[in-house]
Amino acid sequence: MIDLHQLLESFDDGLSDSGKYEAARQLLCSTARRYNQIYEELERLKESTGFNKPFPILRLPREIRNEIYTYSLCAAISVETIPRRPYILTADYPFKPPTSGLLRANKQIYHEAIEILYSKNIFKFQEPVQLFAFEDQIGFESRKLVREICIWTRFPGIDEVVLDPKYLQRSEYDSVPSHWIAALKACGLKKIVHLGIEAEMLFSHPPYPLPMPKDLQEFIGEFLGKVADDKVPRLSLKGFQEEEREKFPKKWEVVMDQWDSYKDEIEGMQRELEEYHDMQWTFDLGVLKTKRR
């Protein structure tokens, strides 16, 4: 920014006030002419490149449009379905599709892109009430498009009383396995190909791998057993014991993972074990001593 007072002070002290004013006026006029020239050049450049014209996306082949929709609407990780926060999410926020405003361009783009939005993203639910709210929000037709979901479930404590879901309202369901089974049976997402389940025992540190309840195992077999023959069911399990993989059909794609805190604990134990084996144990006058090999 130009400081006019400083500019006037920089002029020759021999000039009168009227002379300084005239010099400043000439400088400002010269700057304005240069600005107008640059502005006109930019406008001609915009016109020649079509900068101000809408991009003719609908003239592109459908395959390319689908690539654009996929790039624009697929989130980097699972899409959180927690109710919106009272702040604006930026485009860099990884839990939401990057540019969902594309759906508001026009009706044709909406109908083409909505299929990508719901079929290419993994929707994550922390509790059953979020699942039911999601269904109500997207509507009957869009439910048919959803292909991948992930749920978080907590295992109840030893002395915890878990109510039978058939005696509860849907809004009263907890995140325990039996309530999730009831919720998924009642939901309208009937085209799921990929089911993710993250299991955790609260207040367990680190969260050690858990055995899968029999009723949950049977339900998963029933739920993903409905997948069309031309598709391979995918099951992602986090927080479960490795042997749980063998309880599902061989043709399924079963992916196992553990919580980061458990991985860190195991890595620490492995380092300690390596250090233990790296020690040389000797006796010196009845005293047990160690030294590195």
PyMOL commands that set and color helices and strands:
alter all, ss='L'
color gray80, all
select helices_A, chain A and resi 4-9+17-49+57-59+62-73+100-104+107-120+128-143+165-167+170-172+177-186+214-224+242-247+260-277
alter helices_A, ss='H'
color red, helices_A
select strands_A, chain A and resi 79-80+122-125+148-154+194-200+234-238+253-257+279-284+287-292
alter strands_A, ss='S'
color yellow, strands_A
deselect
rebuild
show_as cartoon
